[in-house]
Amino acid sequence: MDLCLVYMTAGDEEEARKIGKALVEERLAACVNILGGMNSFYWWDGKIQDDAEAVLLAKTRRALVPDLINRVKAIHSYEVPCIVAVPITDGNPRFLAWVEGETAR
């Protein structure tokens, strides 16, 4: 199995829900968790920003990451959305098999 956890941020929980639902409906992710109430500090346009955001954690197959990135970029409100894939090296075998099965096309 070649699986990834994809970390993303969104401007608010409503946008995160829209993105998460699209990824699961289109089988680009088996599951998306949304963590609200996150705050981010970052540089943008030459200034430090201090913004509330929501985090999305998607479980998917590595082969689907390019399509997942393109889909998120198409519906995201940010000019440069944070989308980072991290390989899953181990975990509950039954859960990992479920992720693989739910993202099979």
N, C-alpha and C positions, 0 to 999 in steps of 0.2 A: 504494500500500500504506500502511495506517495501522497500524503495529505498535508494540508496547510491550515494554519489559523491566520485569518486575515483581520488585522486591526485597522479600524477606520474611525474617523470622527465626523460629526455632523453638527450643524448650527444649533439644532434643538432636537428634542425627542420626536416631534412630529416628522421632521425630515428623516431622522434615523429610522422611524417606523416605515416610512414610504420606501426607503432604500432596502431595508431588511426584508420587507414583504416581497418586493420585486425579485430579490436574489433567490429567495426560497421558492416563489412561484415558478421562476424560470429554471429551477434546479441548478443554479450556479452555486448554491450553498445548501447544505443539508439543514443547517440551523444557524440563526443569527441571534445573538444575545445583545440587548441594548442596556447600557448602563448610563443612567441620567445623572445629573447633578455634578458633572465634572467641570473643572475650571482649567483653562489653558493660558499660559503665558508664552508668547512667541513674537518673533520679529516679523513685521509686515509693513511694507511701504515706509521703511526707515524708522519705524517706531515700535516700541514694545506694546503688544496688544494684551489685554486681560479680558478673556471672554468665557462665558458659559458655553459648554458644548455637551454633546452626548457621544458616547463611545459605542461602536458596533464591533462585535467579535463574530466572525463568520467561520464556519468549519466547512472545508471544501477539499476537492482534489487539486493537486498542483497543476494539472493540465488545464483546469478551468480558470486559473488565476488571471490570465490575460483577458478572457471574456468578461470575468467579474470586474476587473479594473475598468474596462471600456464601458460596461453597463453603469457602474457607479458614476464615472465621469460624465456620462450622458444625462443623468438625472440629478446630480448634485448641484447645490447652489454655489459652492466655492469655486473660485478660479483654479486653485491648485489643491484639490482635496487630499488629505492624508489617507493613503491606502498602502499598507505594508503587509506583505505575506511572510510568515514565519513557519518553517518546516515543523511538522509534528514528528518527533522522533520516537515517541512511545506513548502508551495509554491503554485504557481498557479495550482489549481486542474486540469485544462485541460492539462497543460504541464506535470504534474506528471502522469496523465492517459496516455498521449502519450508515455512517457518513458516506462511505464509498457507494453503498447501494442506493442511497437517496439522491446522489448526484450523477448516477449513471444515465447516459443519454442513449 
